[in-house]
Amino acid sequence: MPTTTRPTTRLLEFLKLICETPAPTFEEEVRGELVAKLLRDMGLKPFTDAVGNVIAEISGGTGQRVLVAAHLDTVFPKETNVKIKGGNQKLFAPGIGDNSASLAVMLAYLEHTLVTNETRPRLTFAATVGEEGLGDLRGMRELMRTHPSSFDAVVALDGHLGTIVDKAVGSKRFEVTFTAKGGHSWGDFPSPSAIHALGDAIHALNHVVVPKEPRSSYNVGEIRGGTSVNAIAQEASFNLDLRSLDTKVLEGLEQDALRRIRRAAREHSVEVRIEQVGDRPAGKCDNAWLVALAKEALQVVNVLSKTAASSTDANAAMAVGIPAIAFGVYHGGDAHRLSEWLEPDSLQTGYRSLVELMKRLA
């Protein structure tokens, strides 16, 4: 049954439980089971869907049907040390903010509101899988596929306190692999080299025309290949991330980038395989009213608000026309780094801002 323990205490208890349970993208099961158990302990009846999302319907509430989601996964491998360190001013651990803090705040909110019956909308909670990296918003996409008309609004809990993500940054991601005959660096020179072709392809990408408006970007994040300093490489690969706020601009970046990669392969007489491994929708939806309510909620708790564009679970909802935002609930920094940290006192402020937002959505 739900407890009457103070939310401040429970926030830190939930944070420790969640953060210290590893949950790499595609390996969220253990953390998902933990969240499901915590929900059952509150008297709820969560279920796990086909892709691993943990979902709970909250009885009662008035007004709009709102999906509040917080993603389970982190960017860190399972063997990463995720024990929380630090004290009253700062807590440190990989994934402590993104997205353990959001899950902790939501769980504390559910536990407390089930006891107090605070004003809230008709509410569905989902702890989603596959938000990070090559997860490609897998969990939220599944929710949008299976519940296409179930929700009046979606709030993704993600990011820093005061930030309201109201625009979706789209991305296209590719794994590019070059293969060549290779050979001995002396005896077979100048046999085609996969690495030399890769180098020219990346150099060519530096000449992709990227507009300043709408904001867009490209990045080669990883490169791999070769077997020895004296072997002409038979295989080499890199991954490519293209982003934009505009769908048509993103399509143009894709066409230009892939054309340059294929040209480099032809010039080096090597084969190239281009596999699309990610496709997040760009754009904006009719969410001005939702943004206004979020700003009101933050004003009540004396937090300055700002809107931003980002790539979050809210992207998938915006793509199907559901008003959506991402709403941050903690102060911290160094997300996606081993040095990630947060200010523990900020969780209470984030909790209060969520309470205020839910009241307004009712």
ABEGO torsion letter per residue (X at the ends): XBBABBAAAAAAAAAAAAAABBBBBGAAAAAAAAAAAAAAAAGBBBBBBAAGBBBBBBBEEBEBBBBBBBBABBABBAABBABBBEBAABBBEBGAAOAAAAAAAAAAAAAAAAAAGBBBBBBBBBBBBGABEAAGGAAAAAAAAABAAABABBBBBBEBBGBBBABBBBBBBBBBBBBBAEEBAAAAOBBBBAAAAAAAAAAAAAABBBBAOBBBBBBBABBBEEABAABBBABBBBBBBBBBABAAAAAAAAAAAAAAAAAAAAAAGBBBBBBBABBBBBEBBBAAAAAAAAAAAAAAAGBBBBBBBBBBAAAAAAAAGBBBBBBBABBBBGBGBAABBBBAAAAAAAAAAAAAAAAAAX
